[in-house]
Amino acid sequence: METSGEDTICAIATPMGEGGVGIVRVSGDGAIALSSNVVRPRTLPSLEHLTSHRMYLCDVLADWGNESDAPSHVPLDEALVVVMKRPRSYTGEDVVEIQTHGGPLILRSTCDALIRGGARMAEPGEFTKRAFLNGRLDLIQAEAVLDTIQATTASSLRTAQVLLRGQLTKEVELLREELIRNLAHLEAGMDFVEEDISFIQNEELALVLQYTHSKLQELIDSFEEGRIVREGIKAAIIGRPNVGKSSLLNALLKTDRAIVSPTPGTTRDVIDEAVNVAGLHMRLLDTAGLRQTEDFIEEEGMRRTKQAVEEADLLLILVDGSVGVTEDDRALIQNYQNDRCLMIINKCDLSINISPKEISVLESWIEPRSPAADKKNTGMTKRIIQISAKTGDGLDELKKSIRSCFLKDNFEPGQAPMVTHLRHKTALTKARDSIQQAQASIKAEMDGECIALDMRGALDSLGEITGAISTEDILDRIFRDFCIGK
């Protein structure tokens, strides 16, 4: 993204389409002067006379589109306009927001008039990028702006707001300040080595580094839950034909999204739908039944099913409890048994033809096999759940089990800052590794220069998170996913 801070930029800040209100945003040195040629206050001579951060009724003077008989002296629309003078604005520059009626022609004509007057169309995320460059936001907060916009659950919104309000920034900055202070003492002692003055003992420095290492590891460990809350999970429903996969999808969605039929092979493609499950955003994939077939279309559906299985965070293996566990079911469970699966016995409203002994055997197949698999849970996740997709029995228990596969039982979003972006985790890991190297250098009684070098490496990595140290490449990657106008 090549931009100039001297340019005045403009963009439509509301989504495309018709709406009650539409907003055109302008920012830069010339924002007020350029906007004065496009909107005129009803009670004052021009926008230069408006009090900052107050809203005024104005007429929009933009052209009436490209119609040859359009009037040239009649206002296009009326608008509420607010001028926000630097530095008390979102971007830290002079900002004008023009709130018209939300018609596409009105908004487009207003924006075109601003561009003819000397503004240029903003790049995606350029308003927020300017806010960062002008010190209004750090990079963590800038990313949290996008997370807030894209939040799909109350949990993801609360998590984004914690970051936007600077709580993770505060944690990182406290670690940086502690490292800077102790690095200064270490380097001062190196400067006065001939005077035999020591500003900090290795034992004291080792304690500081141990504390820093512990806090960094704590933040790194929060990433998996943070990522799940921000991005959600992808769950694939798999099983033999006619075990109730489409019925389960419909039950969780509370709508008849998938066709339900007693005819095997009805579902030929992967159906992808979003649903809120116990506060988690989940992409739910209804897949084609897995069986031997010579039907080309059904075979393609099963190929897509296997691809969905590979990409899924969680597998929901469905069994028809009224039929019992067949050899095909057992083969499927053994083939896909791992730490990311739950077994669901459907049709519990009918007579269940599965003995407790067989259920016990199945549980032993799909229980977590490593301490790491269950490390994030304070209690054991129930891995086999009995439900009725027809009546809804057991669905609440299923939702709780899905949630506990990914989040601690006592997890509450917003209680503490979490790492939600891979960029943050990568930088924190680099910082932790540098601290470990500094600890090894102290243990090996190496010169202070070696310890200082590793501490500076940790400082640089932490600076990458907040943007204290940044490159144009990093900024481009962060802001390219923003919409134009934000």
N, C-alpha and C positions, 0 to 999 in steps of 0.2 A: 504494500500500500504506500504509494508515494504521495505525500500530502505536504502542504505548506501551511504553517501556522499563521501566515499573513493573509491567506485567502479567507474570504467570507463564504461560508458553506450554507446550503439550505437543503431541506428534504421534507417529504411528507412523513410525519411521524406516526400516523395511524394506519391500520391495515387497509389494503385495497378493498374497494366495494362501497356500497352505500351505508351510511350511518347517520345518527343524529348529529354528531359532531366530528369534524376532521381537523387535524392540527398540522400546520406547516411550521417547522422549526428553522431558525436562522441563527448562526453563530459566527463571530469574528469581529475584527476592528470596524468593518463597515456595516455591521448588522442593522444598526438603528437607522443610519442614513439611507441604505438601500431599501429597507422596509418602508421608509417614509414616502417613497415613490409609488408604493403598492397599496398601502392602507392609510387612511386619513381619519384622525379622531373626529368625533362629532362635536366636541366642545373645546378642543385646543388646536392650535395651528399645525402642529406636526408631532411625530413621535418623540423628537428631542425634548419636548416639553412635558412628557409623561413622567410621573414619579415612579421610580423603580419598584418592582414587585407589587404593583397595583394593576387591576384589570380595567380596561376602558373599552367602551363601545366605539367601533370604527367602521368605516365603509371600505370595502375591497375595491380597488380601482383597476384591477387586472382586466385584460381584454376578454371578450365573450367568445373565446375559442376561435375557430377559423371561419365562422359564418360570414359571408360577404355582406349581409344586411344587418350584422350585429351592431347595436348602438355603441358609440365610442365615448359618450359622456355620462352614461347611466352606470352607477356602481354595479358590480357583478354580484355582490352579496354583502351582508353585514357580518361583522366578526367581533369577538371579544379578543383584545390584544393585551399582552403583558410584556413589558420590557424589564429584563433583569440585567442590571449593569455589573460589570466586572468588579471585584472577583466573586461576588455573591451570586453565582449562577452554576448550573450543572457542569459546564465546560471550563469555568473560570474566565471566560471571555464575555463580551457583551452578547446577550441572547435576546431574541424576539420570538415569541410564540404567537401565532395567528390562529385563532380557533374559529373556523367557519362552520357552516353546515357541511355535513359529511358527504357531499356529492363528488364523484370522481372528477367531473369537469371543473368544478370550483377549485378544488385542491390543485389539480394539474395546471390550471390557468394561473393561479397565484404563484405556484412554483416557477412556471415559465417566465412570468413577469420579473421575478427576482433574478433569474439567470440572465435575462436580457439587460437587467440593470447592473450586472457585474458580479453577481454571486456565481458559484458553481455548485453542481450537485454533489452532495456528500458521498463519500465512500461508505461501505458497510462498516458500522462501528466507529465511524470517525468522530462523532460527538463524544463518545466514551473515551476514545483514544486521546482526544484533546483534554478531557478531564484528567486523565492520567498524566499526560505531559505537563499540565499546569498544576500538578500537585493536589488536585481535588480528590483523587482516588489512587490507591496503589493497585498493583496487578491482581492481587487476590480479590479486592473489592470489585475491580472491573469485571473479572470472570463471574463474580457473584451477581452482577447486574444481569448477565445473560442467563445464569442459573435461575434467577427470580422470574424472568420472563418465561422460561421454558419449564418451570415447575409444574408437575402434574398431580402432586399429592400435597396434603398439608405438611407431611414430614419433609419432603424435598424443599418446600417453600420456607419452612422454619429454619432448615439447615442453611439455605442460601442467605437468609436474613442475618443469621449469626455471622457469616463471613462478610456480608456487606457492611455490617456494623463494626467490623474491624477486630473481632475477637481472636481470629487466627493470626492476623497481623500483629496483634499485641504479644501473643505467645512467641512468634518468630523474632520480633524486635527485642524482647527481653533476653532471649538467648544470644542474639547478636551483640547487644550491649554488654552482657557479661563476658562474652569472648573478647570483645574489643578492649574492655577494661583490663582483663588479665593479660592479654597480648601486649598491651602498653607497658604493664609492669615487667613482663618477661623481656621485652626489647630494651627497656630502660636499664635493666640489670646487665644486658649484653653490652650496652654502650659504656657502662661504668665498670667493666670487668677488671680493669687494671687497679681500680680503687677498692676492689674486693667488696663491693656493695651488692647485696642481693635484695631486689624489690619483692620477689615472691619465691618461696621455697617450692621445690618439685612436689613435695608431699601435698602442699596446699593446692597447687595447680592440678595435681592428679584428682583431687576431690571435686574441683570445679569441672574438669573434663568428664568425670564419672556422672555427675549430675546432668551435664549437658547431653551426654550419650543417652541417659535414661529418658530424658524429656523428648529427645529426637525419636527414640524407638517407640515411645508412647504415641507420638503423632503418626509415625509410619504405620503402626498397628491399627490406627483408626481408619486407614484408607479403604479397606475392603467394605466395611459397613458404610462409610461415606460414599463410596462409588455406587453401592447398591441403592442407597437412598436417593442419590442424584439421578442415576441412569435408569434405575429399575432393574427388573430381571426378565429373562426370557424363559418360559416354561413350555415344554412340548408334551402334549397328551399322546401317549403311544399305547398300542395294544392290538389284539386280534380284531378282525372285523366284527362289528355288531356287539361289542362289549359296552357301548354307551359313551364313546368319546365325544361325539357331537352333542349328545344330551348333557354331558358334563360342561362342555363349552357354553351351551345355552343357559344352563343353570347358573354358572358363575357370572355370565353377562346379564342375566335376567331378561333375555330376549331370544326370540327364535332366529338366531343368526345362521345356524347350520341346518341343513336338511337332515331330518331324522327318518330313517326307513329301516324296516326289517331286512331289506335286501342287502346282502354283503357287497362291499365295494362302492357304496353310494358316494362316500367322500373320495374324490379323485385327486384333489390338490390340497396343499397346506392352507388352512384358513388362519389368518393372522389378525387378532383383535386385542385391544388394550383394555385392561380392567384394573380397578383398585382393589387389592387384596390385603386386608388388615393394615392399611396405610402404606402399602408398597405398590408402586406402579409395576404392573406385570403385563408383558406381551404374551398372550396365550395362543399357542399354536395347536389347532386341531389337525391331526395328520391322518393320512390314509392308513387303513388297517394293513398290518404286515402279514402276508401269506404268500404262498406259491400261486402264481397266475400266469396265463399266457396272453392276457389282455394287455395290449401295448399301452393304452392310456392308464390303466390301473398300475401297470409296472412303472410308468413314469411317475405316478403319484407316490409310489413307495420309494423311488429314488430320491424324491424331494423330501420324503419323511426322514430318510436316513441323513440327509444333509441338515435338516432341522434339528435332529438329535445331536449332531456334532456341534452345532452352534448354541444349543440350549444351556442355560445355567442350571436348569432343573428338569428332570424327567418325571412325569406323572404316569406310572405304569398302571393301566387300568385292566382289571380282571372282572369277569361276569361271575358274581358270587352265586347266582342261582344255578349256574352250570357247573361251577367248581373250577379248580385249577387244572387246566389241560396240559398235555405235554408241550404244546406250542407256547402256552403261558410260561411254563417252567423254563423253556429254552430262551424265551424273551427276557425273563427276569435275570437269568444267569448271564445272558449276553450283555445286558446293560446295567447290571448291579454295580453300583459305585456309591461314592459319597454324595452324589447329586441326584438321588432318586427317592421318590416316595411310591409306595404301592397302594393302590386304591381298589378296594373291593366294592364294586358297584351292585346295585339292586338289592340292598339290604332290606327293602320293603317286602321282598319275597323270601322264600326259604333259602338260607345260605347253606350250600353244600360243600363247605370247607371245614374240616375238623380243627379244633384248637391245636392239636399236635402239628398239623401241617402248617398252620399259621406261625407256630413257634419256629418251625424249620425255615420258613420264608423270612422271618425276622432276622434269623442268624445270617441269611444271605445278604441282606441289604443294610445291616447296621454299619455305622462308621467303623472302618478297620484301622484307623490311625488316630492318635491323640489330637493331631492337628485338625482333623475333620470335625471334631466336636469341641474344639478349643473355644470357639466364639460363643458357645451356648452355656448358660449357667445350669441348665437342666437338659435331660435327654429329649431329643426330638422324637415324637411318635412317628415311626416310619411306615406303619401299616394302618390305614384308616378305612373304616367301613362307612359308606354313604349310600344314599339313594338320589341319583340325579333327577329322578321323577318327582319325588316328594320334597327334596331339599334337606332331608335328614343327613347329619354329619358334615354339611358344607362348612359350618362355622369352625368345626374342629379341623377340617382340612386347611382352611385359611390360616389358622393359628400355627399349624405344622409347617406350612409353606414359609411363613414369616420367621419361625424359629430356626429354619434351615440357614438363614442368612443374618439374623440379628439376635443379639443377646435378649434374654427374656425380660430384663429390666431396662432395655434400651428406650431412651426418650429423646427424640430429636430436639436440638436447641439447648440442651443442658450444658454442653461443652463444644468448643470448636472441633471440627473433624476435617481431615484431609479428604477432599472429594475429587481432585483432579490428579491424573497420572503425572502431570508436570510437577506438581507439588511433591508427590511421593518420590519421584526421581531425584529432585534437588535435595530433599531431606535425607535420602539414602546416601547421596554423595557427601553431604555434610557429616553424617554419622560415620561413614568410612574414613573421612579425614580425621575425625576425632579419635577413632580407633587407632589410626596410624600415629597420632600424637601421643596417645596413651602408651603405645608400644615403644615409642622413642624415649619417653620418660623412664619406662621400665628398663630399657637397655642403656640408660644413662648417657644418651647421645647429647650432642651440643644443642644449645638453645635455638640455634638457627634452624635445625631440623624440626623441632617442636613448633616454632613460630611459623614455618612454612606450611605445616599441616593445619594449623589454626587459621591461617589466612585462607587456605583452601575451603575450610568449613564456612568461613565468613562469606566468601564469594558465592558458595552454593546457596546459603540462606538469603543472600541479597538477590539472587535470581527469582526467588519466590515472590517477594514483594515488589520487585522492579527497581530496587536500589542499584542493581546491576542488570542491565537489559541490552538486547541487540534488536535491530530492526527485524531480523528473522523471527525472534520470539514474539515481538509485537504483532507482526503480520499473522502468525499462527493463532494468536489469541483473538484478534479482532475480526478475522475473516468470516467467522460464523455468525456475527451480529447481523441484524437486519439494517437496511438503510434507514436513517432517521433516529438511530439510537447510539 
